[in-house]
C-alpha cells in the first residue's frame, strides 16, 4: 500500500470510529440518565472521550500530512504525535477520571432508579456498532502488519502510526467496557445492591486509564525521536554496506519523522581510491535502493569518513549499546522489527 493510500485508510478508520462513538455516546447518556446507572454514565463518558479522541486523531492525520516548507524542512509529521498525545490525555482526564469518581460516589450514596431495560438495549446496540468499528480497525492492522512482515500483535506494539493503534485500543476497550457495564448492571439488578454497578464504573475507569497510559507513552517516545526497528536498521545497513565503493558503514542513525516518514544518516567509509564522482554515484544509488525497499524513507544523508584502525568488518556503531535499549525503543519503520 502506497503512503497516500495508507494515510487515506487511517483517515477512514478514524472517521468511522468517531461517528460510531458519537452515536453511542448519546444513546448511553440517555440510558444512563433514565436508569441512574453509574456504569452506564461512565460508559457515556467513555464514548464522549473516544469521540473527542477521534476528532484529535483526525487533526493529527491532517496536520501531520502537510508538506515540508522552509520553516519545517522535514515536514510536520511529528505534529501528529502532539495531537495524538493530547487525545490520550483527554481520555485519561475526562474518561477515566469521571468513571472512577462516579463509581466511588455510587458505592457510597447512589440509589438506582431500577429502569434497567433501556440500559440493556443500549449496551446490546452499542456492542454491535463498536464491533463494526473494531472490525475495520482490525482489517487495517492486518494489512499493515503483512506489509511490514510482522505479526499483528507486534505491529500494534511498535507501530509509528499511533492513529491506527489508538482506534484499535479504544474500540477494544469499548467492547470490554460494555461487557463490564453489562455485568455490573446485571449483578445489581439481581441482587438489588448498587455496589456492583459502582465497581463496574471504577473498572471502566481503570480500563480507560490503562489505554491512555499506553498511548501517551508511545507518543512521547515518538516525539522525542525514535529510531527504526532493529530489523529495519540491519537491512538499511546491509544495503549501504553492499554499495560497490563502500568499505564499511561506521555509524548509522535513523529517526521516525512521522508515521510514514523516515530519516537515515550514516558515516560511510568509501574505498581509498574512490573519486568524488564515485561517491556521488554511490549516494544516489544508496537513496534509490533504500527508497525502493522502504518508500517511507524520505531523507538519506551519507557522510564520507576515514577508516578507523581496527574497525574493519565490524558493524555500524549505535548511539548506545543495543542491550541497554528499552523494549519500547526497538520500534521502527512502521514500528516493526
C-alpha positions in Angstrom: 0.0 0.0 0.0 1.4 3.4 -1.0 1.9 6.1 1.6 -1.0 8.2 0.4 -3.3 5.1 0.4 -2.2 4.2 3.9 -2.9 7.7 5.2 -6.4 7.7 3.5 -7.2 4.3 5.1 -6.2 5.7 8.5 -8.5 8.7 8.0 -11.4 6.5 7.1 -10.8 4.3 10.1 -10.8 7.3 12.4 -13.9 8.8 10.8 -15.8 5.5 11.1 -14.8 5.1 14.8 -15.7 8.8 15.5 -19.2 8.5 14.0 -19.8 5.3 15.9 -18.7 6.7 19.2 -20.8 9.9 18.8 -24.0 7.9 18.2 -23.2 5.5 21.0 -22.4 8.4 23.5 -25.8 9.9 23.0 -27.6 6.6 23.5 -25.6 5.8 26.6 -26.2 9.2 28.1 -29.9 8.9 27.7 -30.0 5.4 29.1 -27.7 6.4 32.0 -30.0 9.4 32.9 -33.1 7.2 32.7 -31.7 4.4 34.8 -29.3 6.3 37.0 -26.7 3.6 36.5 -23.1 4.7 37.3 -21.8 2.1 34.8 -23.9 3.5 32.0 -23.0 7.1 32.8 -19.3 6.0 32.9 -19.8 4.3 29.5 -21.3 7.5 28.2 -18.2 9.4 29.4 -16.1 6.7 27.8 -17.8 7.2 24.4 -17.6 11.0 24.7 -13.9 10.7 25.4 -13.5 8.4 22.5 -15.4 10.8 20.2 -13.2 13.7 21.2 -10.1 11.4 20.7 -11.2 10.7 17.2 -11.5 14.4 16.4 -8.0 15.0 17.7 -6.7 12.0 15.8 -8.3 13.4 12.6 -6.4 16.6 13.3 -3.3 14.6 13.8 -3.6 13.0 10.4 -4.5 16.2 8.6 -1.9 18.5 10.2 0.9 15.8 10.2 0.4 15.3 6.4 1.2 18.9 5.5 4.2 19.2 3.1 7.6 20.5 4.2 8.4 24.2 4.0 11.3 26.5 4.7 10.4 26.7 8.4 9.9 23.0 8.7 12.2 21.3 6.2 11.5 17.8 7.5 7.7 18.3 7.3 5.1 18.2 10.0 4.9 14.5 10.7 5.8 14.9 14.4 2.9 17.2 14.9 0.6 14.2 14.5 2.1 12.8 17.7 1.3 16.0 19.6 -2.4 15.8 18.8 -2.4 12.0 19.5 -0.7 12.7 22.9 -3.4 15.3 23.7 -6.0 12.7 22.7 -4.5 10.3 25.2 -4.5 13.0 27.9 -8.2 13.7 27.3 -9.1 10.0 27.7 -7.1 10.0 30.9 -8.7 13.1 32.4 -12.3 13.1 31.0 -13.0 9.4 30.6 -11.0 7.7 33.4 -11.4 10.5 35.9 -15.2 10.7 35.6 -15.7 6.9 35.6 -13.7 6.3 38.8 -15.1 9.3 40.6 -18.7 8.4 39.7 -18.2 4.8 40.7 -16.9 5.7 44.1 -19.8 8.1 44.6 -22.3 5.4 43.6 -20.8 2.9 46.1 -21.1 5.4 48.9 -24.5 7.0 48.3 -26.2 6.4 44.9 -29.7 4.9 44.6 -30.6 3.2 41.3 -33.9 4.1 39.7 -34.4 0.5 38.7 -35.0 1.2 34.9 -32.7 -1.5 33.6 -34.3 -2.3 30.2 -33.1 0.9 28.4 -29.6 0.2 29.6 -29.6 -3.4 28.4 -30.9 -2.3 25.0 -28.3 0.4 24.6 -25.5 -1.9 25.7 -26.5 -4.5 23.1 -26.8 -2.0 20.2 -23.5 -0.3 21.3 -21.8 -3.7 21.2 -22.8 -4.3 17.6 -21.8 -0.8 16.5 -18.4 -1.0 18.3 -17.8 -4.4 16.8 -18.2 -3.0 13.3 -15.8 -0.2 14.0 -13.3 -2.6 15.6 -13.6 -4.9 12.6 -12.4 -2.1 10.3 -9.5 -1.3 12.5 -8.5 -5.0 12.7 -8.5 -5.3 8.9 -6.2 -2.3 8.6 -3.9 -3.7 11.3 -3.7 -7.0 9.5 -2.9 -5.3 6.1 -0.2 -3.1 7.6 1.4 -6.0 9.6 1.6 -8.0 6.4 3.2 -5.1 4.6 5.9 -4.9 7.3 6.2 -8.7 7.6 5.3 -8.7 11.3 2.6 -10.2 13.4 -0.4 -8.0 14.1 0.4 -8.0 17.8 4.0 -6.9 17.2 2.8 -4.3 14.7 0.4 -2.8 17.3 3.1 -2.8 20.0 5.7 -1.0 17.9 3.9 0.9 15.1 4.6 4.5 14.5 1.1 5.1 13.2 -0.4 5.9 16.5 -3.8 6.8 15.0 -4.4 3.2 14.0 -3.1 2.0 17.3 -5.4 4.4 19.2 -8.5 3.4 17.3 -7.8 -0.3 17.8 -7.1 0.0 21.5 -10.1 2.3 22.1 -12.5 0.1 20.2 -11.2 -3.0 22.1 -11.5 -1.1 25.4 -15.0 0.0 24.4 -16.2 -3.6 23.9 -14.6 -4.7 27.2 -16.2 -1.8 28.9 -19.6 -2.7 27.6 -19.2 -6.2 29.0 -18.1 -4.8 32.3 -21.1 -2.4 32.4 -23.4 -5.2 31.5 -22.1 -7.5 34.2 -22.3 -4.7 36.8 -25.9 -3.9 35.8 -26.9 -7.5 35.8 -25.5 -8.2 39.2 -27.1 -5.0 40.7 -30.4 -6.0 39.0 -30.3 -9.5 40.5 -29.1 -8.5 44.0 -30.5 -5.1 44.4 -27.1 -3.9 45.6 -25.6 -0.9 43.8 -22.1 -2.0 44.9 -21.7 -4.0 41.6 -22.7 -1.0 39.5 -20.2 1.2 41.2 -17.5 -1.4 40.9 -18.2 -1.7 37.2 -17.8 2.0 36.8 -14.5 2.0 38.6 -13.2 -0.9 36.4 -14.2 1.0 33.3 -12.2 4.0 34.6 -9.2 1.7 35.2 -9.5 0.3 31.7 -9.5 3.8 30.2 -6.6 4.8 32.4 -4.6 1.8 31.1 -5.3 2.6 27.4 -4.5 6.3 27.9 -1.2 5.4 29.6 -0.1 3.1 26.8 -0.9 5.7 24.1 0.7 8.6 26.0 4.0 6.6 26.4 4.0 5.6 22.8 3.5 9.2 21.6 6.1 10.6 24.0 8.7 8.1 22.7 7.9 9.2 19.1 8.0 12.9 19.9 11.5 12.5 21.5 12.7 10.9 18.3 12.5 7.1 17.9 14.7 5.0 15.6 13.5 2.4 13.2 13.4 -1.2 14.4 16.5 -3.4 14.8 15.4 -5.5 11.8 14.9 -2.5 9.5 18.2 -1.0 10.9 20.1 -4.1 9.9 18.5 -4.1 6.4 19.4 -0.5 5.8 23.0 -1.2 7.0 23.2 -4.1 4.6 22.0 -2.0 1.7 24.6 0.7 2.4 27.4 -1.8 3.0 26.6 -3.5 -0.3 27.3 -0.5 -2.4 30.3 -1.1 -4.8 32.5 1.7 -3.5 31.8 1.2 0.2 34.3 -0.4 2.6 32.3 -0.1 5.8 29.4 1.7 7.5 30.9 3.3 10.6 27.8 4.9 12.1 24.1 4.5 11.2 21.4 6.6 12.8 17.7 6.7 11.9 14.7 8.7 13.1 10.9 8.5 12.6 9.8 11.9 11.5 6.2 10.9 11.2 4.0 7.8 10.8 5.2 7.4 7.2 8.5 9.4 7.1 12.0 8.2 8.0 15.3 9.9 8.1 18.6 8.0 7.5 22.0 9.4 8.3 25.3 7.4 8.1 29.0 7.9 8.3 30.4 5.7 5.5 34.0 4.7 4.7 34.5 4.6 1.0 37.3 2.8 -0.9 40.5 4.8 -0.7 40.6 5.1 -4.5 37.0 6.3 -4.8 36.7 9.6 -6.6 34.3 12.4 -5.9 32.2 11.2 -8.8 32.2 7.6 -7.4 31.0 8.9 -4.0 28.2 11.0 -5.6 27.1 8.0 -7.6 27.1 5.8 -4.5 25.0 8.3 -2.6 22.4 8.4 -5.5 22.4 4.6 -5.6 22.0 4.4 -1.8 18.9 6.6 -1.9 17.5 4.6 -4.8 18.0 1.3 -3.1 16.6 2.4 0.3 13.5 4.1 -1.1 12.8 1.2 -3.3 12.9 -1.1 -0.3 11.2 1.3 2.1 9.1 4.1 0.3 8.7 5.7 3.8 12.4 6.7 3.8 12.2 10.4 2.8 15.8 11.6 3.6 19.2 9.8 3.2 22.4 11.6 4.3 25.8 10.0 3.8 28.9 11.5 5.4 32.2 10.1 3.9 34.6 9.2 6.8 38.1 7.9 7.0 39.0 4.4 8.1 39.5 3.8 11.8 42.3 1.5 12.9 41.0 -2.0 13.8 37.5 -1.2 12.6 37.5 -3.5 9.6 34.5 -5.7 9.2 32.6 -4.5 12.3 29.0 -3.4 12.2 27.8 0.2 12.3 28.0 1.9 15.7 24.8 2.7 17.6 24.3 5.7 19.8 24.0 3.4 22.7 24.5 -0.3 23.3 21.7 -2.4 22.0 21.4 -4.4 25.2 20.7 -1.2 27.1 17.8 -0.1 24.9 14.4 -0.3 26.5 11.9 -2.6 24.7 9.8 0.3 23.5 12.8 1.9 21.8 13.0 -1.1 19.4 10.5 0.4 17.0 11.0 1.5 13.5 9.7 1.9 10.1 6.0 1.3 10.6 7.3 0.2 14.0 8.1 -3.4 13.2 11.2 -5.4 13.8 
